[in-house]
Amino acid sequence: MATTRLDIEHEFRALLAPDAIRSATGADAVGGIQPRLVLEPTSEQHVASLLRLANDAGLAVIPRGGGTKLSWGNPPSRADVILSTARLGKIIEHAWADLTVNVEAGCTIQRLQTALAQHGQRLALDPLWPAQATIGGVLSTNDSGSLRLRFGALRDLIIGVTLALPDGTLASSGGKVVKNVAGYDLPKLVTGALGTLAVITRAVFRLHPLPRNAKTFSISGCNLEETQRLLLAVQDSKLAHTSLQARLAQDAEPVVDILFEGTEAGIAAQESQLREIARAAQVLHAPSAVWAASQELWNSPDSAALAKIATLPASIARTAETVQRAAGAHKTQWKLAVQATGIGWLRLDGPPENLHAVLSDLRFELEHAGGSLVVFHQPAGMPRLETWGKPGDALPLMRAVRNQFDPKNTLNPSRFLAGI
């Protein structure tokens, strides 16, 4: 006999405190799809049990952390239950002598960094909206930030993970030490999977010491071609910079930002080398706020389109010229904050139909050159553009992995690449 809505709610309530289950409201909608219930378990065992019940009942589950990136990805094909990690926020173990931390998925980035800083350490990560973004959400969306240039991506920082699978299994991989080769590499597999394989309940990360000092410099007085040469010259030099980005915009002079960390004497020596490399350009001390350039592009996003681009580091100027050409042809304003790795955020402002045309042109050009364009925000009235672009040759393998972990498409159905 089929499980009714009242039956499944009764089973959910048997596992949860009375205030940990409620009816969903309009604020809980995901991509315009309205769920029925919001569940807030307090343990990873309860996460697994709730997932098993939902999976057996054929319900679609949308995992949610801080909700900062819940609009990313395609709209779900269905949404019955929001599974929130809001009550899974504990820092389980900070092994400061080993430079590792074991933390629950619902802990915010800011709270974790504050705790780590008490021992002079940090998770070398600067994602969007750290005050609200959670460990699980940042991992699922693979949101690294500007520190990626020096410390690597999230896949380089995570060394262990515990997952709740749709069948109710709790699976762990990795460990609490930096060198660990046991088991399959689940931490890397679920990073960037947008919650389509399992619900992350906890993660273990390698840590880095907090720098003694940090100083940011901004370099101006260059055109696009000179900006490209400067970025490559800095990357080819012996400078030990932590972050390097270019801020580009319509009718504005390009600006390059560089961050040095270390001792005062070391930073002074780096500054001297930088001025020698930049030479004709103007090099000025800058506030650390310049590293929030990507986040500032999201201010008042309702009428704008925002996309994440990836291009070769040597093609940043060429990509900016492509953006300028496409935006000019369709009377659209643009701003771009791009890291020296070639990963950047693009904001477009203009009529909805023009935004669609610019994004379509840019995606074609970028993919033709071996890059990509992922649309993470589309304003109302804009003709719908597929979020991810071309899936490439890996799609059959990705479908097979999804089917192995979640054969019923319980988790975030259709939200990932090619409707996975």
Residue pairs with C-beta under 8 A, 6 or more apart in sequence:
3 56
3 57
5 36
8 53
8 54
8 57
8 59
9 21
9 37
11 53
12 21
12 37
12 39
12 50
12 53
13 21
15 41
15 46
15 49
15 50
16 39
16 40
16 41
16 46
16 50
17 42
20 39
20 40
20 41
20 42
20 87
21 37
21 38
21 39
21 40
22 37
22 38
23 36
23 37
23 38
24 34
24 35
24 36
24 37
24 38
24 82
26 34
28 34
28 35
28 38
28 82
29 35
29 79
30 62
30 70
30 71
30 75
30 76
30 79
30 82
31 71
31 73
31 74
31 75
31 76
31 415
32 75
33 75
33 76
33 78
33 79
34 79
35 62
35 79
35 80
35 81
35 82
36 80
36 81
37 80
37 81
37 82
38 81
38 82
38 84
39 50
39 81
39 82
39 83
39 84
40 84
40 86
40 87
41 47
41 50
41 83
41 87
41 88
42 87
42 88
43 88
44 88
44 104
44 162
44 164
44 170
44 201
44 202
45 170
47 83
47 85
47 88
47 164
47 199
47 201
48 164
48 165
48 168
48 169
48 170
48 201
49 168
50 81
50 83
51 61
51 83
51 164
51 165
51 166
51 167
51 168
51 199
51 410
52 166
52 167
52 168
54 60
54 61
54 80
54 81
54 83
54 166
54 410
55 61
55 166
55 167
55 168
55 408
55 410
58 408
59 80
59 81
59 410
60 76
60 77
60 78
60 79
60 80
60 81
60 409
60 410
60 411
60 413
61 80
61 81
61 82
61 83
61 166
61 199
61 410
61 411
61 412
62 70
62 76
62 79
62 81
62 82
62 83
62 195
62 411
62 412
63 83
63 85
63 136
63 140
63 195
63 199
63 200
63 411
63 412
64 70
64 82
64 83
64 84
64 85
64 86
64 137
65 84
65 85
65 86
65 105
65 106
65 133
65 134
65 135
65 136
65 137
65 138
65 140
66 108
66 129
66 132
66 133
66 134
66 137
67 132
67 137
68 128
68 129
68 132
68 133
68 137
69 128
69 133
69 137
69 141
69 143
69 376
71 376
71 377
72 141
72 194
72 376
72 387
73 194
73 387
73 388
73 412
73 415
73 416
74 386
74 387
74 388
74 414
74 415
74 416
74 419
75 414
75 415
76 412
76 413
76 414
76 415
77 413
77 414
77 419
78 413
83 199
84 106
85 104
85 105
85 106
85 134
85 136
85 199
85 201
86 106
87 106
88 104
88 105
88 106
88 107
88 201
88 202
89 104
89 106
89 107
89 108
89 111
89 134
90 103
90 104
90 107
91 101
91 102
91 103
91 104
91 107
91 111
91 112
91 115
92 102
92 103
92 104
92 202
93 101
93 102
93 176
94 100
94 101
94 102
94 115
94 116
94 119
95 101
95 102
95 176
96 119
96 121
96 207
98 176
98 177
98 178
99 121
99 178
99 206
99 207
99 208
99 209
100 159
100 176
100 177
100 178
100 204
100 205
100 206
100 207
101 112
101 116
101 123
101 204
101 205
101 207
102 160
102 176
102 202
102 203
102 204
103 112
103 135
103 202
103 203
103 204
103 205
104 135
104 201
104 202
105 134
105 135
105 136
105 139
105 199
105 200
105 201
105 202
105 203
106 134
106 135
106 136
107 134
107 135
108 130
108 131
108 132
108 133
108 134
108 135
109 123
109 125
109 127
109 130
109 131
109 133
109 134
109 135
109 138
110 130
110 131
112 123
112 135
113 122
113 123
113 130
116 122
116 123
116 207
117 210
120 209
120 210
121 207
121 208
121 209
121 210
122 207
122 208
122 209
122 210
123 157
123 205
123 207
123 208
124 147
124 150
124 151
124 157
124 207
124 208
125 138
125 144
125 145
125 147
125 151
125 154
125 157
126 144
126 145
126 146
126 147
126 291
127 133
127 138
127 143
127 144
127 145
128 143
128 145
128 294
128 295
128 298
129 295
133 143
135 200
135 203
136 195
136 199
136 200
136 201
136 203
138 154
139 154
139 158
139 161
139 190
139 191
139 192
139 200
139 203
140 190
140 191
140 192
140 193
140 194
140 195
140 200
141 192
141 194
142 153
142 154
142 155
142 191
142 192
143 154
144 153
144 154
145 294
146 243
146 244
146 245
146 259
146 291
146 294
146 339
147 242
147 243
148 339
148 341
148 343
149 241
149 242
149 243
149 244
149 339
149 340
149 341
150 241
150 242
150 243
151 157
151 208
154 191
154 192
155 187
155 188
155 191
155 192
157 205
157 206
158 174
158 187
158 188
158 191
158 203
158 204
158 205
159 174
159 175
159 176
159 177
159 178
159 180
159 187
159 204
159 205
159 206
160 172
160 173
160 174
160 175
160 176
160 180
160 187
160 203
160 204
161 172
161 173
161 174
161 186
161 187
161 190
161 200
161 202
161 203
161 204
162 170
162 171
162 172
162 200
162 201
162 202
162 203
163 170
163 171
163 172
163 173
163 186
163 190
163 197
163 198
163 199
163 200
163 201
164 170
164 198
164 199
164 201
165 171
165 198
165 405
165 406
166 198
166 405
166 406
166 408
166 410
166 411
170 201
171 186
171 198
172 186
173 182
173 183
173 184
173 185
173 186
173 187
174 180
174 182
174 183
174 185
174 186
174 187
174 204
175 182
175 204
176 204
178 206
187 203
189 197
189 401
190 197
190 198
190 200
193 416
194 412
194 415
194 416
195 411
195 412
195 415
196 402
196 406
196 411
196 412
196 415
196 416
196 420
197 401
197 402
197 405
197 406
197 411
198 405
198 406
198 411
199 411
211 242
211 261
211 262
212 261
212 262
212 263
212 264
213 261
213 262
213 263
213 264
213 267
214 242
214 259
214 260
214 261
214 288
215 259
215 260
215 267
215 271
215 285
216 257
216 258
216 259
216 260
216 285
216 286
216 287
216 288
216 290
216 291
217 257
217 258
217 260
217 271
217 274
217 283
217 284
217 285
217 286
218 255
218 256
218 257
218 283
218 284
218 285
218 286
218 290
219 230
219 255
219 256
219 257
219 258
219 274
219 278
219 281
219 282
219 283
219 284
220 253
220 254
220 255
220 256
220 281
220 282
220 284
221 253
221 280
221 281
221 282
222 230
222 253
222 254
222 256
222 281
223 254
224 248
224 254
224 317
224 320
224 321
225 317
226 281
227 246
227 248
227 254
227 256
227 316
227 317
228 314
228 316
228 317
228 318
230 256
230 277
230 278
230 281
231 244
231 246
231 256
231 313
231 316
231 340
232 313
232 314
233 277
234 241
234 244
234 256
234 258
234 274
234 277
234 340
235 244
235 313
235 340
237 273
237 277
238 273
239 258
239 260
239 270
239 273
239 274
239 277
240 260
240 262
240 266
240 270
241 258
241 259
241 260
241 270
242 259
242 260
242 261
243 257
243 258
243 259
243 291
243 339
244 256
244 257
244 258
244 259
244 339
244 340
245 256
245 257
245 290
245 291
245 293
245 337
245 338
245 339
245 340
245 344
246 254
246 255
246 256
246 257
246 316
246 320
246 336
246 337
246 338
246 340
247 254
247 255
247 256
247 257
247 290
247 293
247 335
247 336
247 337
248 254
248 320
248 335
248 336
248 337
248 338
249 334
249 335
249 336
250 324
250 327
250 333
250 334
250 335
254 320
257 286
257 290
257 291
257 293
258 274
259 291
260 266
260 267
260 270
260 271
261 267
262 270
271 283
274 283
275 283
293 337
294 337
294 344
294 345
297 306
297 335
297 337
297 345
297 346
297 347
298 306
298 347
298 377
301 347
301 377
301 379
302 379
302 380
303 349
303 379
304 347
304 348
304 349
304 355
304 377
304 379
305 347
305 348
305 355
305 358
305 359
305 375
305 377
305 378
305 379
305 382
306 345
306 346
306 347
306 348
306 375
306 376
306 377
307 345
307 346
307 348
307 359
307 362
307 373
307 374
307 375
307 376
307 377
308 343
308 344
308 345
308 346
308 373
308 374
308 376
309 319
309 336
309 338
309 343
309 344
309 345
309 346
309 362
309 366
309 371
309 372
309 373
309 374
310 342
310 343
310 366
310 371
310 372
310 373
311 318
311 319
311 338
311 342
311 344
311 366
311 369
311 371
312 342
312 369
312 370
312 371
313 340
313 341
313 342
315 342
315 369
315 371
316 338
316 340
316 342
316 344
318 369
319 338
319 366
319 371
320 336
320 338
322 362
322 365
322 366
323 334
323 336
323 346
323 362
324 334
326 332
326 357
326 358
326 361
326 362
326 365
327 333
327 334
327 348
327 350
327 358
329 358
329 361
330 350
330 354
330 355
330 357
330 358
330 361
331 350
331 351
331 354
332 348
332 349
332 350
332 351
332 354
332 355
332 358
333 348
333 349
333 350
334 346
334 347
334 348
334 349
334 358
335 346
335 347
336 344
336 345
336 346
336 347
337 344
337 345
338 344
338 345
342 371
346 362
346 373
348 355
348 358
348 359
350 358
352 379
352 380
352 381
352 382
352 383
353 382
353 383
355 378
355 379
355 382
356 382
356 383
356 385
359 373
359 375
359 385
360 385
362 373
363 372
363 373
363 389
366 372
366 373
367 373
367 389
367 390
372 389
373 389
374 387
374 388
374 389
375 385
375 386
375 387
376 387
378 384
378 385
388 416
388 417
388 418
391 398
391 417
391 418
395 417
395 418
398 417
398 418
398 420
399 420
402 409
402 416
402 420
414 420
